Amino acid sequence: MAETFDVVVIGGGPGGYAAALYAAGIGLSVAVVEKDKVGGTCLHRGCIPAKEFLETATVFRTVAGAKEFGVQADQPSVDFAVSQARKQKVVDQLWKGLQGLMKSRKITTVIGTGAYHGNKLVRVDDGSELKVCKAVILTAGPVPRTIPGFDVDGRFVMTSDEVLALDKLPGSAVVVGAGAIGCEFASMMADLGTQVTLLEVLPKMLPGCDSDVVDVLGRAFKRRGIDVRLGVKVEGHQPNGSQTTVRFGDGESVTVDAVVISVGRRPLSDDLLVGTSKVEVDDKGFVTVDDLMRTTEQGVYAIGDLVATPQLAHVGFAEAIVAITDILEEDAVPVDYSRVPWCIYCHPEVAFAGLSEQAAKDAGLDVAVMKERYAGNSRAQILGEAEGLVKVIARKEADGTTGPIVGVHMVGPWVTEQLGQGYLAVNWEATPGEVGQFIQPHPTLSETFGETVLALTGRRLHG
C-alpha cells in the first residue's frame, strides 16, 4: 500500500532538504525522495567540495608568503590526494549531520529516483508509491552542461564533477567558461601550480557582475599567470598522447593536459513528470512556476535549480520557505531575485547584491556611485591582502539628495563574509545616511564598506 504524507519532496538537495526541514518543523508529515545522498549537488559535487579546495589554495598561498611576516618556512608543495581526503571528510561529516537532523524531525527519506505521475502521486523506481495530502515539491536539481566537440571522458575533458574527484591536479588546463564556477576553478588550480588558460565566449568575465569589480579580478588573474581570453569561441580539441590541443578563436590553439568545462548546469527534469501530470516545462527544461513557486498544476511546487532562477543554494533555501508558507495558506513573500546576494570564492573574492552601475542605468535610474579601495584599510594591510575595492550604488533623487542603496559590490579579502550588511542595506532600501550611522569596529575589513557609504553622504571621514 502507498504511504501517505502531507508533503512529498522529490530531490534532497539544498532546496529539497530545506523544504522538508521547514515543513517538518511546523508539524507536517514529510517524505523526501533522493536518488543518491541528501545534500545534493551543493554538498557532494558543488559548493562545499569546491570551497574546500579553494581553502587549500588559500593555505598554500599563506605558507608560500610566510617569510613576509617573519615566519621562516620551506617552500610548500601540495599533496592533492590529502586535500581530496580532507574534502571528503568535511562532506561526510556535514552529510551525516544533515541525515541526523532530518531523522530527528521524523522526515522519511526514500532512496531512489522519483517521478510525479499526477493526481498527487509520486512513484519511486524501487516500486514504492507515495500519496500526498497537501503538496508535492519538485526539486530534482541540475547536471553540468557540456558543449559540442568536448565529450566528457574524465581524462582529457572534465566537468566540475570530475575535477572535484581528482587526487592529482593537471600540470596545465584550459577552463572553458569565466562565470563563477570557471573563475573559482581557474583561481584554485593556478594557485596550486597548474598553468591555466581561461576561455570565455562573452566579452567579460563574470557576466552580470559590476565592471569595476571584474577589472580588479582580471588584473589579479593576469599577475598570477592566468591567461584570460575573452570573446573567443572554443571549436573542439584533438588528443595527442598525454595531452590535447584545444582550438579556439580565430585559428588559435593551446595544448594542455586537461580541459575543464564550466558553462553552467541544466535542470534535471528528464523523466521527472509522467502519467497525467499537468506540470509544464519550458524548452530549456525548466519547470514553469509563478512567484510563489506554484507550477501549472494545483498542489505542485518547484524550487531550486529546477526553475529558471539563480542557481544558488541559498536561493533554494529561500524558495523552500516561500513554497511551504504558501502550502500552509499563509502570506508568502516572493523572493526578490534582483537583490539576491552572490559570493564567488576565487582570489580575490567577489561578492555583491543588487544592481550593478550599468544595470541601474539601463533600468533608467539616476545614480550616485562611490568606490573605496582596501589599500587604505588597516586590517587589509595587516593581512597583506590590500587588493580590491567596495563600490556602493544609490539612487539619486530629483532634489539631488542620495536615496536608497540599490547595489553593493565588493572584490577583495574575505568579502564573502562582509556582504551581509551590504545585502541588508539593499534589501531594506536603506539610504547612505541611515547606514552611515552604523559603527564599524576598528580595525576590520568592514570599515571599507562603512567608509564608502559615509562618503556617499558627502561627509567622508578619511581620505
C-alpha positions in Angstrom: 0.0 0.0 0.0 1.1 3.5 -0.7 2.3 5.6 2.2 0.6 9.0 2.7 2.3 12.3 3.7 1.3 15.9 3.9 4.3 16.9 1.7 6.5 14.8 -0.6 9.7 16.3 -1.9 11.4 14.9 -5.0 15.1 15.8 -4.6 17.2 16.1 -1.4 19.5 19.0 -2.3 19.5 22.4 -0.6 16.0 23.3 -1.7 14.6 19.9 -1.0 16.0 19.3 2.4 15.3 22.9 3.4 11.6 22.5 2.4 11.5 19.2 4.3 13.1 20.6 7.5 10.9 23.8 7.4 7.7 21.8 6.9 8.5 19.1 9.5 9.5 21.8 12.0 5.9 23.1 11.7 4.4 19.7 12.2 3.7 18.4 8.7 4.5 14.8 7.8 7.2 14.8 5.1 8.9 12.4 2.8 12.0 13.2 0.7 12.8 11.0 -2.4 16.5 11.2 -3.2 18.3 9.1 -5.8 21.8 9.5 -4.2 22.5 11.3 -0.9 20.7 14.1 0.8 22.6 17.3 0.4 22.5 17.1 -3.4 24.9 18.7 -5.8 25.9 21.5 -3.4 27.1 19.3 -0.6 28.6 16.4 -2.6 29.6 17.7 -6.0 29.5 21.5 -5.9 29.7 24.3 -3.3 31.2 22.5 -0.4 33.9 20.4 -2.2 34.9 23.4 -4.4 35.3 25.7 -1.4 37.4 23.1 0.4 39.9 23.0 -2.5 39.8 26.8 -2.6 40.7 26.8 1.1 43.6 24.5 0.2 44.8 27.2 -2.2 44.5 29.8 0.5 46.6 27.8 2.9 49.2 27.3 0.2 49.4 31.0 -0.6 49.7 31.8 3.1 52.6 29.4 3.7 54.3 30.5 0.5 54.1 34.1 1.7 55.0 33.4 5.3 58.5 34.9 5.1 56.9 38.4 4.6 55.7 38.1 8.2 59.0 36.9 9.5 57.9 33.3 9.6 60.6 31.0 8.1 59.0 28.1 6.2 60.2 26.0 3.4 58.6 26.5 0.0 55.4 24.5 0.3 54.2 21.7 -2.0 50.8 20.2 -2.5 49.7 16.6 -1.9 46.3 16.9 -3.6 45.3 13.4 -2.5 45.4 14.6 1.1 43.3 17.6 0.3 40.8 15.3 -1.5 40.6 13.1 1.6 40.0 16.2 3.8 37.3 17.3 1.4 35.6 14.0 1.7 35.8 14.1 5.5 34.2 17.5 5.6 31.4 16.4 3.2 30.8 13.2 5.0 30.6 15.0 8.4 28.1 17.5 7.0 26.1 14.8 5.3 25.8 12.7 8.5 24.8 15.8 10.4 22.1 16.5 7.9 20.8 12.9 8.0 20.6 13.1 11.8 18.7 16.4 11.7 16.2 15.0 9.2 15.8 11.9 11.3 15.2 13.9 14.5 12.4 15.8 12.7 10.8 12.4 11.7 11.3 13.1 7.9 11.1 9.9 5.9 13.9 9.5 3.3 13.3 7.2 0.4 16.4 6.3 -1.6 15.5 6.1 -5.3 14.6 8.1 -8.4 11.1 9.7 -8.0 8.7 10.8 -10.7 5.5 12.7 -10.4 2.5 10.9 -12.0 -0.2 13.5 -11.5 -3.1 13.4 -9.0 -0.7 13.9 -6.1 1.0 10.5 -6.7 4.8 10.0 -6.6 6.3 6.7 -7.7 9.9 5.7 -7.0 11.9 3.3 -9.2 12.1 0.8 -6.3 8.4 0.2 -6.8 7.1 2.2 -3.8 4.3 4.8 -4.1 3.8 7.9 -2.1 0.4 9.7 -1.9 0.2 13.4 -1.0 -2.3 15.2 1.1 -1.2 18.8 0.7 1.6 19.3 -1.9 4.4 17.9 -4.0 7.6 19.9 -4.2 9.8 19.2 -7.2 13.5 20.0 -6.7 15.4 17.4 -8.7 18.5 19.6 -9.2 20.9 20.1 -12.1 23.6 18.3 -14.0 26.7 20.0 -15.6 26.2 21.4 -19.1 28.5 20.3 -21.9 29.4 21.8 -25.3 29.7 20.2 -28.7 33.1 18.8 -29.5 34.0 18.2 -25.9 32.7 14.8 -24.8 33.3 14.3 -21.1 35.7 11.3 -20.7 37.2 12.1 -17.3 40.8 12.1 -18.8 41.1 15.0 -21.2 37.7 16.6 -20.7 36.1 17.1 -17.3 33.2 18.9 -15.7 33.1 20.1 -12.2 32.0 16.6 -11.1 35.3 15.0 -12.4 37.5 17.9 -11.2 36.2 17.6 -7.6 37.1 13.9 -7.6 40.7 14.3 -8.7 43.6 13.2 -6.5 46.1 15.0 -8.6 45.9 18.3 -10.5 46.9 18.5 -14.1 50.1 20.4 -15.0 48.2 22.6 -17.5 44.5 23.1 -18.2 42.0 25.1 -20.2 39.0 26.2 -18.3 36.0 26.9 -20.6 33.7 29.5 -19.2 34.5 32.5 -17.0 31.4 32.5 -14.9 31.5 31.9 -11.1 32.5 28.2 -11.4 35.1 28.8 -14.1 36.7 31.6 -12.2 36.8 29.6 -9.0 38.4 26.6 -10.7 40.9 28.8 -12.6 41.9 30.5 -9.4 42.3 27.4 -7.4 44.2 25.5 -10.0 46.6 28.4 -10.8 47.4 28.8 -7.0 48.3 25.2 -6.7 50.6 25.1 -9.7 48.5 24.4 -12.8 49.2 26.6 -15.8 45.7 27.8 -16.7 44.1 29.3 -19.8 40.6 30.7 -19.2 38.4 31.0 -22.3 35.1 32.9 -22.4 32.9 33.5 -25.4 31.5 36.7 -23.9 33.5 40.0 -23.8 33.9 39.9 -20.0 34.4 37.6 -17.1 31.6 37.1 -14.5 28.7 38.3 -16.8 26.3 40.5 -14.8 28.9 41.5 -12.3 29.9 45.2 -12.0 32.7 46.1 -14.4 34.9 47.8 -11.8 34.9 44.6 -9.8 35.7 42.5 -12.9 38.5 44.8 -13.8 40.2 44.2 -10.4 39.8 40.4 -10.8 41.1 40.5 -14.3 44.3 42.3 -13.3 44.8 39.9 -10.4 44.4 36.9 -12.6 46.9 38.3 -15.1 49.5 38.9 -12.4 49.1 35.3 -11.2 49.8 34.0 -14.7 46.3 33.0 -15.7 45.9 33.6 -19.5 42.4 35.0 -19.9 41.0 35.1 -23.4 37.6 36.9 -23.8 35.3 36.9 -26.7 36.5 33.6 -28.1 34.6 30.5 -29.0 36.1 27.1 -28.5 35.9 24.9 -31.6 37.0 21.5 -30.3 40.0 19.5 -29.2 42.4 16.9 -30.5 44.1 14.4 -28.2 47.8 13.7 -28.9 49.4 11.3 -26.5 49.1 12.5 -22.9 47.9 16.0 -23.9 45.2 17.5 -26.0 45.1 20.6 -28.3 42.2 23.0 -27.8 41.1 25.1 -30.8 39.5 28.5 -30.2 39.0 32.0 -31.6 40.4 32.8 -35.0 42.6 29.8 -35.6 44.3 29.9 -32.2 45.1 26.8 -30.1 46.7 25.7 -26.9 48.0 22.3 -25.8 47.2 21.2 -22.3 46.8 18.2 -20.0 43.1 18.7 -19.4 40.0 20.7 -20.3 37.5 21.8 -17.7 34.1 22.6 -19.0 32.4 25.2 -16.7 29.5 26.6 -18.7 26.8 26.1 -16.1 24.3 23.5 -15.3 21.0 22.4 -16.8 17.8 21.3 -14.9 17.4 17.6 -14.4 13.8 17.4 -15.4 14.1 14.4 -17.7 11.6 11.7 -16.8 10.5 13.7 -13.7 7.0 14.3 -15.0 5.0 11.4 -16.4 1.4 10.0 -16.4 -1.3 12.6 -16.0 0.9 15.3 -14.7 -0.1 18.8 -15.9 3.2 20.5 -14.8 4.6 22.5 -17.7 8.3 22.5 -18.6 9.8 25.1 -21.0 12.0 24.4 -24.0 15.2 24.6 -21.8 13.9 22.0 -19.3 13.0 24.4 -16.6 9.7 23.9 -14.7 7.3 26.8 -15.1 6.4 28.5 -11.8 4.8 31.7 -10.6 6.3 34.0 -8.0 5.1 31.7 -5.1 6.8 28.7 -6.7 3.5 27.2 -7.8 3.6 25.1 -11.0 0.8 24.9 -13.6 -0.8 22.0 -11.6 -2.5 22.9 -8.3 -0.7 21.5 -5.3 2.6 21.0 -7.1 5.5 23.4 -6.5 9.0 23.5 -8.0 12.1 25.2 -6.5 15.9 25.3 -6.7 17.9 24.6 -9.9 14.8 23.0 -11.5 13.4 26.5 -12.1 14.9 29.4 -14.0 16.2 31.4 -11.1 19.8 32.0 -9.9 21.4 28.6 -9.3 22.5 29.3 -5.7 21.9 27.0 -2.7 20.7 29.9 -0.6 18.1 30.8 -3.3 16.8 27.2 -3.0 16.5 27.8 0.8 14.5 30.9 0.3 12.2 29.4 -2.3 11.6 26.4 0.0 10.3 28.8 2.7 8.1 30.5 0.1 6.6 27.2 -1.0 5.9 25.8 2.4 4.5 29.1 3.6 2.1 29.1 0.6 1.2 25.5 1.2 0.1 26.5 4.7 -2.0 29.2 3.2 -0.1 31.9 5.0 1.1 35.2 3.4 4.2 34.1 1.5 6.7 36.8 0.3 8.2 36.1 -3.1 11.9 36.0 -3.5 13.3 39.3 -5.0 15.9 37.9 -7.3 17.3 41.3 -8.2 18.6 41.6 -4.7 20.0 38.1 -4.2 23.5 38.0 -2.5 26.2 36.4 -4.7 29.5 35.1 -3.4 32.4 33.9 -5.6 35.3 32.4 -3.8 38.2 32.9 -6.3 41.2 35.0 -5.2 40.5 37.8 -4.7 37.0 37.1 -3.6 33.9 38.7 -5.2 30.6 39.4 -3.5 27.6 41.6 -4.5 23.9 42.2 -4.0 21.6 44.4 -6.1 22.2 46.2 -9.3 25.5 46.9 -11.0 26.1 50.5 -12.1 25.3 49.7 -15.7 22.2 47.7 -14.8 20.9 50.6 -12.7 21.4 53.0 -15.6 19.8 50.5 -18.0 16.8 50.5 -15.7 16.5 54.3 -16.1 17.8 55.2 -12.6 19.9 58.3 -11.9 22.5 57.0 -9.6 25.2 58.2 -7.2 28.3 56.0 -7.1 31.1 55.7 -4.6 34.2 53.5 -4.5 36.8 52.9 -1.8 39.8 50.7 -2.1 41.1 48.3 0.5 44.6 49.8 0.1 43.6 52.3 2.8 42.2 49.7 5.2 44.5 48.9 8.1 43.3 45.3 8.5 43.8 44.6 4.8 47.4 45.9 5.2 48.0 43.7 8.2 46.7 40.7 6.3 48.9 41.6 3.3 45.7 41.5 1.2 45.1 45.1 0.2 44.0 44.5 -3.4 40.3 45.3 -4.1 37.5 47.7 -3.5 34.0 48.3 -2.3 31.5 50.0 -4.6 28.1 51.3 -3.5 25.4 52.5 -5.8 22.5 54.6 -4.6 19.5 56.1 -6.3 19.8 59.9 -6.8 16.6 61.7 -6.0 15.1 64.5 -8.0 16.1 67.1 -5.4 19.7 66.0 -5.6 19.8 64.0 -2.4 21.0 60.4 -2.2 18.2 57.9 -1.9 18.1 54.2 -1.2 21.1 51.9 -1.9 20.4 49.7 -4.9 23.7 47.9 -5.2 26.8 46.9 -3.2 29.7 45.3 -5.0 33.0 44.0 -3.4 36.2 42.5 -4.5 39.0 41.8 -2.1 39.9 39.9 1.1 37.1 38.0 2.8 34.4 40.0 1.0 32.1 36.9 1.0 32.0 37.3 4.8 31.4 41.1 4.6 28.5 41.2 2.2 25.9 40.7 4.9 25.4 44.3 5.9 25.5 45.4 2.2 22.8 42.9 1.4 20.7 44.1 4.3 21.1 47.7 3.1 20.0 46.8 -0.4 17.1 44.6 0.8 15.8 47.2 3.2 16.2 50.0 0.8 18.3 51.9 3.3 19.9 55.2 2.5 23.6 56.0 2.9 22.6 58.5 5.7 20.9 55.7 7.6 23.7 53.1 7.1 26.4 55.7 7.6 25.4 55.9 11.3 26.4 52.3 11.9 29.6 51.8 13.9 32.2 49.7 12.1 34.6 48.1 14.6 38.3 49.0 14.1 40.5 47.6 12.7 38.3 45.5 10.4 37.8 44.9 6.7 34.2 46.0 7.1 35.3 49.6 7.7 35.8 50.0 3.9 32.1 49.4 3.4 31.3 51.9 6.1 33.7 54.4 4.7 32.1 54.0 1.2 28.6 54.6 2.5 29.7 57.5 4.6 31.4 59.1 1.6 28.1 58.9 -0.3 26.5 61.2 2.3 29.1 63.9 1.3 30.8 63.7 4.7 33.8 61.4 4.3 35.7 60.5 7.5 39.0 59.5 5.9 40.6 60.5 2.5 
